[in-house]
Amino acid sequence: MSAATVNAPTADGGTSEVEKRVASIIREVQYADLPDDQQKIIMDIASSAYEKFVLLPTQSTWRKEPGARKELEREVERSCLREIAQHIKATLDEKLGASWHVVFGRSFASFVTHERMSMIHFSFEGADVVVWKHGA
């Protein structure tokens, strides 16, 4: 199990709420047929997509009780699953070459054909992320 460690200081020397929340996200690899460096790249890209589409739009509720914050984050996540997956795919195609496929969501099953050493399935904040490369 590996956790994100993104703690950038703010202008006053502290850590912003977004960085604290990103740092608290636990990412657990379920299956990997991928070099370690690429695993890290993919999980970091997933973290940035989650931050962009879920955490930043909901940060105004963070001062309220934690249950309400989580509930709002889930609602926002449900409304932008496609955008999160598309952002991860576009960034991967740019950084690691074309033909990456991404599924981001909850409660799904998958069976994929992928190139050797180019597939990862990991849990991310209760959601599952499946990323694989197939085709040229």
Residue frames as a rotation matrix with the C-alpha (Angstrom) as fourth column:
MET 1
0.587 0.810 0.000 0.00
0.810 -0.587 0.000 0.00
0.000 0.000 -1.000 0.00
SER 2
-0.624 -0.779 0.057 1.37
0.780 -0.625 -0.008 3.40
0.042 0.039 0.998 -0.91
ALA 3
0.432 0.761 -0.483 -0.01
0.773 -0.588 -0.236 6.80
-0.464 -0.272 -0.843 -0.01
ALA 4
0.422 -0.229 0.877 0.32
0.589 -0.666 -0.457 10.07
0.689 0.710 -0.147 -1.88
THR 5
0.173 -0.419 -0.892 2.70
0.865 -0.369 0.341 12.52
-0.472 -0.830 0.298 -0.27
VAL 6
-0.173 -0.130 0.976 2.02
0.728 -0.684 0.038 15.86
0.663 0.718 0.213 -1.87
ASN 7
0.533 0.313 -0.786 2.61
0.809 -0.461 0.364 18.50
-0.249 -0.830 -0.499 0.82
ALA 8
-0.233 -0.576 0.784 3.57
0.721 -0.643 -0.259 21.79
0.653 0.505 0.564 -0.79
PRO 9
-0.502 0.024 -0.865 3.88
0.746 -0.493 -0.447 24.74
-0.437 -0.870 0.229 1.59
THR 10
0.581 0.713 0.392 1.58
0.804 -0.577 -0.144 27.72
0.124 0.399 -0.908 1.22
ALA 11
0.267 -0.475 0.838 2.74
0.206 -0.822 -0.531 31.34
0.941 0.315 -0.121 1.10
ASP 12
0.527 -0.023 0.850 2.64
-0.734 -0.517 0.441 31.56
0.429 -0.855 -0.290 4.91
GLY 13
-0.508 -0.857 0.083 4.74
-0.811 0.444 -0.381 28.40
0.290 -0.261 -0.921 5.28
GLY 14
-0.202 0.525 0.827 1.82
-0.575 0.620 -0.534 26.08
-0.793 -0.583 0.176 6.13
THR 15
-0.970 0.003 0.243 0.17
0.180 0.682 0.709 23.41
-0.164 0.731 -0.662 4.04
SER 16
-0.592 0.793 -0.143 -3.08
-0.788 -0.533 0.307 24.18
0.168 0.295 0.941 2.20
GLU 17
0.017 0.726 0.687 -6.26
-0.661 0.524 -0.537 22.19
-0.750 -0.446 0.489 2.77
VAL 18
0.771 0.258 -0.582 -6.02
-0.631 0.429 -0.646 20.76
0.083 0.866 0.494 -0.76
GLU 19
-0.109 -0.897 -0.429 -2.50
-0.651 0.390 -0.651 19.43
0.751 0.208 -0.627 -0.21
LYS 20
-0.624 -0.054 0.780 -3.51
-0.730 0.398 -0.556 17.96
-0.281 -0.916 -0.288 3.16
ARG 21
0.409 0.872 0.269 -6.49
-0.630 0.483 -0.608 16.23
-0.660 0.079 0.747 1.55
VAL 22
0.628 -0.263 -0.733 -4.39
-0.620 0.400 -0.675 14.93
0.470 0.878 0.088 -1.38
ALA 23
-0.463 -0.882 0.085 -1.78
-0.724 0.320 -0.611 13.65
0.512 -0.344 -0.787 1.09
SER 24
-0.384 0.376 0.843 -4.48
-0.726 0.441 -0.528 11.74
-0.570 -0.815 0.104 2.98
ILE 25
0.586 0.616 -0.526 -5.56
-0.810 0.435 -0.394 9.78
-0.014 0.657 0.754 -0.11
ILE 26
-0.141 -0.580 0.802 -4.54
-0.437 0.764 0.476 6.13
-0.888 -0.283 -0.361 0.06
ARG 27
0.386 0.150 -0.910 -3.70
-0.913 0.208 -0.352 4.43
0.136 0.967 0.217 -3.21
GLU 28
-0.027 -0.328 0.944 -3.47
-0.511 0.817 0.269 0.64
-0.859 -0.475 -0.189 -3.06
VAL 29
-0.437 -0.211 -0.874 -2.30
-0.890 0.243 0.386 -1.44
0.131 0.947 -0.294 -6.02
GLN 30
0.478 0.672 0.566 -4.59
-0.651 0.704 -0.286 -4.42
-0.590 -0.231 0.774 -6.69
TYR 31
0.563 -0.343 0.752 -2.72
0.613 0.784 -0.102 -5.75
-0.554 0.518 0.652 -9.72
ALA 32
0.578 -0.415 -0.702 0.22
-0.578 -0.816 0.006 -4.41
-0.576 0.402 -0.712 -11.67
ASP 33
0.396 -0.555 0.731 2.00
0.798 0.602 0.025 -5.58
-0.454 0.574 0.682 -14.78
LEU 34
0.816 -0.083 0.572 3.93
0.219 -0.871 -0.439 -2.34
0.535 0.484 -0.693 -15.13
PRO 35
-0.246 -0.958 -0.145 7.37
0.646 -0.051 -0.761 -0.98
0.722 -0.281 0.632 -14.15
ASP 36
-0.042 0.198 -0.979 7.44
0.975 -0.207 -0.083 0.84
-0.220 -0.958 -0.184 -10.78
ASP 37
-0.838 -0.326 -0.437 8.29
0.262 -0.944 0.201 4.22
-0.478 0.053 0.877 -12.31
GLN 38
-0.788 0.608 0.097 5.26
-0.073 -0.249 0.966 4.07
0.611 0.754 0.241 -14.62
GLN 39
-0.081 0.748 -0.659 3.05
0.867 0.379 0.323 2.94
0.491 -0.545 -0.679 -11.74
LYS 40
-0.360 -0.137 -0.923 4.05
0.740 -0.644 -0.194 6.07
-0.568 -0.753 0.333 -9.83
ILE 41
-0.995 -0.015 -0.099 3.44
-0.052 -0.773 0.633 8.29
-0.086 0.635 0.768 -12.88
ILE 42
-0.508 0.859 -0.073 -0.05
0.239 0.221 0.946 6.83
0.828 0.463 -0.317 -13.42
MET 43
0.050 0.542 -0.839 -1.04
0.977 0.149 0.154 7.09
0.209 -0.827 -0.522 -9.76
ASP 44
-0.622 -0.320 -0.714 0.25
0.492 -0.869 -0.040 10.68
-0.608 -0.376 0.699 -9.59
ILE 45
-0.938 0.338 0.074 -1.77
-0.106 -0.484 0.869 11.56
0.329 0.807 0.490 -12.70
ALA 46
-0.167 0.912 -0.374 -4.88
0.612 0.393 0.686 10.00
0.773 -0.115 -0.624 -11.10
SER 47
-0.181 0.033 -0.983 -4.25
0.932 -0.313 -0.182 12.06
-0.314 -0.949 0.025 -7.95
SER 48
-0.900 -0.199 -0.388 -3.99
0.099 -0.960 0.264 15.28
-0.425 0.199 0.883 -9.95
ALA 49
-0.699 0.714 0.051 -7.18
0.043 -0.030 0.999 14.46
0.714 0.700 -0.010 -11.89
TYR 50
0.005 0.700 -0.714 -9.05
0.892 0.319 0.319 13.75
0.451 -0.638 -0.624 -8.65
GLU 51
-0.464 -0.259 -0.847 -7.74
0.683 -0.713 -0.156 16.98
-0.563 -0.651 0.508 -7.18
LYS 52
-0.997 0.001 -0.080 -8.77
-0.053 -0.761 0.647 18.98
-0.060 0.649 0.758 -10.26
PHE 53
-0.560 0.820 -0.119 -12.27
-0.130 0.055 0.990 17.53
0.818 0.570 0.076 -10.72
VAL 54
0.258 0.693 -0.673 -13.32
0.580 0.446 0.681 16.64
0.773 -0.566 -0.287 -7.16
LEU 55
-0.061 -0.332 -0.941 -11.24
0.995 -0.095 -0.030 18.27
-0.080 -0.938 0.336 -4.43
LEU 56
-0.937 -0.349 0.001 -10.90
0.348 -0.932 0.099 21.82
-0.033 0.093 0.995 -5.79
PRO 57
-0.470 0.816 0.337 -14.63
-0.078 -0.418 0.905 22.23
0.879 0.399 0.260 -6.62
THR 58
0.481 0.729 -0.487 -15.61
0.386 0.322 0.864 21.00
0.787 -0.604 -0.126 -3.11
GLN 59
-0.469 -0.809 -0.355 -12.98
0.658 -0.052 -0.751 22.75
0.589 -0.586 0.556 -1.00
SER 60
-0.510 0.309 0.803 -15.40
-0.438 -0.897 0.067 25.42
0.741 -0.317 0.592 0.24
THR 61
0.608 0.794 -0.026 -17.16
-0.420 0.349 0.838 22.74
0.674 -0.498 0.545 2.33
TRP 62
-0.008 -0.703 -0.711 -14.02
0.292 0.678 -0.675 21.49
0.957 -0.213 0.199 4.06
ARG 63
-0.785 -0.284 0.551 -14.52
-0.374 -0.492 -0.786 23.58
0.494 -0.823 0.280 7.18
LYS 64
0.239 0.932 0.272 -17.82
-0.916 0.124 0.381 21.76
0.322 -0.340 0.884 7.84
GLU 65
0.314 -0.068 0.947 -18.17
-0.622 0.739 0.259 18.33
-0.717 -0.670 0.190 9.42
PRO 66
-0.661 -0.748 -0.059 -16.18
-0.547 0.427 0.720 15.56
-0.513 0.508 -0.692 7.68
GLY 67
-0.408 0.560 0.721 -19.26
0.486 0.802 -0.348 13.47
-0.773 0.209 -0.599 6.79
ALA 68
0.655 0.679 -0.331 -20.79
0.133 -0.536 -0.834 16.27
-0.744 0.502 -0.442 4.75
ARG 69
0.085 -0.722 -0.687 -17.50
-0.817 -0.445 0.367 16.88
-0.571 0.530 -0.627 2.96
LYS 70
-0.792 -0.401 0.461 -17.16
-0.147 0.857 0.493 13.21
-0.593 0.322 -0.738 1.95
GLU 71
0.001 0.895 0.446 -20.77
0.585 0.361 -0.726 13.09
-0.811 0.261 -0.523 0.79
LEU 72
0.695 0.216 -0.685 -20.31
-0.294 -0.784 -0.546 16.15
-0.656 0.582 -0.482 -1.42
GLU 73
-0.329 -0.892 -0.309 -17.04
-0.768 0.062 0.637 14.75
-0.549 0.447 -0.706 -2.81
ARG 74
-0.645 0.147 0.750 -18.84
0.306 0.949 0.077 11.52
-0.701 0.279 -0.657 -3.80
GLU 75
0.479 0.878 0.000 -21.63
0.416 -0.227 -0.881 13.48
-0.773 0.422 -0.474 -5.52
VAL 76
0.480 -0.389 -0.786 -19.13
-0.691 -0.720 -0.066 15.57
-0.540 0.575 -0.615 -7.47
GLU 77
-0.618 -0.748 0.243 -17.11
-0.477 0.602 0.640 12.45
-0.625 0.280 -0.729 -8.33
ARG 78
-0.225 0.616 0.755 -20.22
0.528 0.728 -0.437 10.67
-0.819 0.301 -0.489 -9.66
SER 79
0.748 0.596 -0.293 -20.96
0.130 -0.565 -0.815 13.62
-0.651 0.571 -0.500 -11.92
CYS 80
0.600 -0.571 -0.560 -17.48
-0.791 -0.526 -0.312 13.70
-0.117 0.630 -0.768 -13.46
LEU 81
0.428 -0.431 0.795 -16.28
-0.005 0.878 0.479 10.09
-0.904 -0.208 0.373 -13.73
ARG 82
0.744 -0.094 0.661 -15.89
0.661 0.243 -0.710 10.44
-0.094 0.965 0.243 -17.51
GLU 83
0.845 -0.426 0.323 -13.90
-0.280 -0.868 -0.411 13.68
0.455 0.257 -0.852 -17.20
ILE 84
0.484 -0.691 0.537 -11.54
-0.662 0.113 0.741 12.12
-0.572 -0.714 -0.402 -14.64
ALA 85
0.399 -0.302 0.866 -10.89
0.406 0.905 0.129 9.10
-0.822 0.300 0.484 -16.90
GLN 86
0.826 -0.061 0.560 -10.46
0.526 -0.270 -0.806 11.31
0.200 0.961 -0.191 -19.99
HIS 87
0.781 -0.571 0.252 -7.98
-0.608 -0.788 0.098 13.56
0.143 -0.230 -0.963 -18.15
ILE 88
0.334 -0.663 0.670 -5.93
-0.346 0.575 0.742 10.54
-0.877 -0.479 -0.037 -17.01
LYS 89
0.513 -0.084 0.854 -5.94
0.668 0.664 -0.336 9.08
-0.539 0.743 0.397 -20.56
ALA 90
0.918 -0.141 0.371 -4.99
0.184 -0.678 -0.712 12.35
0.352 0.721 -0.597 -22.27
THR 91
0.619 -0.722 0.311 -2.14
-0.772 -0.484 0.412 12.96
-0.147 -0.495 -0.856 -19.82
LEU 92
0.288 -0.498 0.818 -0.87
-0.045 0.846 0.531 9.38
-0.957 -0.189 0.221 -20.19
ASP 93
0.720 0.008 0.694 -1.00
0.669 0.260 -0.697 9.56
-0.186 0.965 0.182 -23.99
GLU 94
0.877 -0.397 0.270 1.05
-0.265 -0.869 -0.417 12.76
0.401 0.294 -0.868 -23.79
LYS 95
0.407 -0.748 0.525 3.61
-0.878 -0.162 0.450 11.47
-0.252 -0.644 -0.722 -21.26
LEU 96
-0.203 -0.479 0.854 3.91
-0.367 0.846 0.388 7.76
-0.908 -0.235 -0.347 -22.14
GLY 97
-0.962 -0.125 -0.242 2.78
-0.267 0.249 0.931 7.54
-0.056 0.960 -0.273 -25.76
ALA 98
-0.327 0.921 -0.212 -0.59
-0.911 -0.248 0.329 6.69
0.250 0.301 0.920 -27.31
SER 99
-0.146 0.501 -0.853 -3.15
-0.296 0.801 0.521 3.91
0.944 0.329 0.031 -26.88
TRP 100
-0.995 -0.085 -0.046 -3.81
0.023 0.257 -0.966 4.05
0.094 -0.963 -0.253 -23.13
HIS 101
-0.116 0.991 -0.067 -7.28
0.062 0.074 0.995 3.13
0.991 0.112 -0.070 -21.89
VAL 102
-0.958 -0.209 0.198 -8.71
-0.146 -0.240 -0.960 4.16
0.248 -0.948 0.200 -18.50
VAL 103
0.106 0.970 -0.217 -11.69
0.331 0.172 0.928 3.13
0.938 -0.170 -0.303 -16.40
PHE 104
-0.939 -0.292 0.180 -12.35
-0.047 -0.409 -0.911 5.15
0.340 -0.865 0.370 -13.24
GLY 105
-0.074 0.977 0.201 -15.35
-0.619 -0.203 0.759 4.31
0.782 -0.069 0.619 -11.09
ARG 106
-0.615 0.025 0.788 -17.00
-0.717 0.397 -0.573 2.16
-0.327 -0.917 -0.227 -8.49
SER 107
-0.007 0.679 0.734 -18.78
-0.266 0.706 -0.656 -1.19
-0.964 -0.200 0.176 -8.66
PHE 108
0.641 0.178 -0.747 -17.59
-0.767 0.118 -0.630 -2.52
-0.024 0.977 0.212 -12.00
ALA 109
0.458 -0.523 0.719 -15.80
0.164 0.844 0.511 -5.59
-0.874 -0.116 0.472 -13.27
SER 110
0.521 -0.330 -0.787 -13.20
-0.818 -0.456 -0.351 -5.70
-0.243 0.827 -0.508 -16.00
PHE 111
0.381 -0.519 0.765 -11.38
0.428 0.833 0.352 -8.12
-0.820 0.193 0.540 -18.23
VAL 112
0.766 -0.142 -0.627 -8.90
-0.507 -0.733 -0.454 -6.52
-0.394 0.666 -0.634 -20.60
THR 113
0.624 -0.672 0.399 -6.32
0.779 0.570 -0.260 -7.53
-0.053 0.473 0.879 -23.16
HIS 114
0.906 -0.356 -0.227 -3.20
-0.310 -0.926 0.216 -5.45
-0.287 -0.125 -0.950 -22.76
GLU 115
0.477 -0.841 -0.255 0.37
-0.274 0.133 -0.952 -5.26
0.835 0.524 -0.167 -23.92
ARG 116
0.416 -0.435 -0.799 2.90
0.790 0.607 0.081 -6.96
0.450 -0.665 0.596 -21.68
MET 117
-0.437 -0.607 -0.664 4.14
0.883 -0.429 -0.190 -4.69
-0.169 -0.669 0.723 -18.85
SER 118
-0.930 0.125 0.346 1.44
0.007 -0.934 0.356 -2.07
0.368 0.334 0.868 -19.44
MET 119
0.074 0.996 -0.044 -1.50
0.106 0.036 0.994 -2.60
0.992 -0.079 -0.103 -17.05
ILE 120
-0.956 -0.280 -0.085 -2.36
0.112 -0.082 -0.990 -1.49
0.271 -0.956 0.110 -13.54
HIS 121
0.186 0.983 0.002 -5.46
0.252 -0.050 0.966 -1.74
0.950 -0.179 -0.257 -11.36
PHE 122
-0.818 -0.480 -0.316 -5.46
0.430 -0.147 -0.891 0.23
0.381 -0.865 0.327 -8.14
SER 123
0.302 0.876 -0.376 -7.88
0.927 -0.178 0.329 1.50
0.221 -0.448 -0.866 -5.52
PHE 124
-0.781 -0.493 0.385 -8.04
0.445 -0.870 -0.211 5.22
0.439 0.007 0.899 -5.08
GLU 125
-0.868 0.447 0.215 -10.15
-0.489 -0.701 -0.519 6.91
-0.081 -0.556 0.827 -2.41
GLY 126
-0.299 0.773 0.559 -12.63
-0.212 0.517 -0.829 4.02
-0.930 -0.366 0.010 -2.53
ALA 127
0.695 0.467 -0.546 -12.84
-0.617 -0.003 -0.787 4.05
-0.369 0.884 0.286 -6.32
ASP 128
0.289 -0.607 0.740 -11.11
0.454 0.768 0.452 1.66
-0.843 0.205 0.498 -8.69
VAL 129
0.462 -0.263 -0.847 -8.84
-0.748 -0.629 -0.213 2.74
-0.477 0.732 -0.487 -11.50
VAL 130
0.384 -0.342 0.858 -7.89
0.480 0.868 0.131 0.37
-0.789 0.361 0.497 -14.31
VAL 131
0.522 -0.340 -0.783 -5.31
-0.697 -0.699 -0.161 1.59
-0.493 0.629 -0.601 -16.81
TRP 132
0.203 -0.482 0.852 -3.89
0.390 0.838 0.381 -0.44
-0.898 0.255 0.358 -19.68
LYS 133
-0.178 -0.347 -0.921 -2.16
-0.758 -0.549 0.354 0.01
-0.628 0.761 -0.165 -23.00
HIS 134
-0.080 0.181 0.980 -3.38
0.460 0.879 -0.124 -1.83
-0.885 0.440 -0.154 -26.08
GLY 135
0.747 0.314 0.587 -2.89
0.654 -0.185 -0.734 -1.08
-0.122 0.931 -0.343 -29.74
ALA 136
-0.297 -0.953 0.060 -0.43
0.934 -0.277 0.225 1.25
-0.198 0.123 0.973 -31.43
